[in-house]
């Protein structure tokens, strides 16, 4: 079973690109794996099967990221670049959005 996740990257004042990640989206894996990658690397990947410290395994052809007005958690986990590092964003209790 896949643990899906989204990586939200701010690209404008009210624009957030949400890059899909299909496998191993849980924080114990994703945070160490994302540590090597910068937001521009994730944006260039467009749609990701799995993030590892060695590579971004991408879909081919990839779908472009969803552009939303704010970071939104639609899958099991959401990650954002905050203060020059990746963080796992936890939603408020009972909320589907961050």
N, C-alpha and C positions, 0 to 999 in steps of 0.2 A: 504494500500500500504506500502511496506517495504522501509525503508531508509537503503540501504546497505552500508557497509564500510569495510575498510581493516585496519589492525593494522600491521605496518611494524616494525620488530625487527631485528637488526643487529646480525647475528650469526657467521660471519666471515669477513675477510677484504673486500671481494666483494660478500658477501652473506647476503641477507635479506629475512627472513621468513615473508610471508604475510598471516596473519590469517584472515579468512573471518568472518564478523559479518552480520547477516541477518536483524535484526530488530533494530529500534531506533538508527541509526548510526549518527544522527545529533549531532553537538558539544554541544548544551545545555544539552543533555542527556548524551552523551558519556564521556565527560571530568569529570564530577562529579562521574559517575559510574566507570570509569577506575581508579580513584584516589586510590582506595583500592588495586588494583591489580598490581603486579610487572610483568616484562616481562616474567619471568619463569612460572608464573601462566597462562598467555595468551598462551605461547607456549605449555604448557601441555594440554590446552583445545583443541587445534588443529583446530576446526571449531565451531563457536559460533552462536547460534540463537540470543541471547540477552545478553548484559552485564548489570548487575545491581550492586549496592554497596553490595548487599547481596549474589549474586551468579553469576556464569557464566553458563548460560543455554546453554548446548552444544548439538550438533547433535550426534546421536548414530546409527550406527558407524560414527565417524568423518572422513573426508578426511584430509590428511596432508596439512600443509601450502604450498603455492607455494614458491619456492626459486628463487629469482631474483637477478641480480647483483647490483641493486639499488632500493631505495624506489620508488614505482610506484603506482599512483592513478588510479585504474581501475573502481572504483565505485564512489558513490556520495562523500564519505569522506575518508580521510587517516589520521591515527594517528601514531605518533612515540614517542618513549621514548627518550627524550633529556634533559640532565642536571638533571637527577633523577626525571623527571616528564613527564606525557603524554601531548603532544601538538597536536593540529589539524594543519595539514600542508595544506596551501593554494597553489595551483599551480599558475604558471605565467599565465597571461591572454592569452587565446587561446591555452594553452598547455595542453596536456592530461597526461603529466608526470610531476613529481616533479623534 
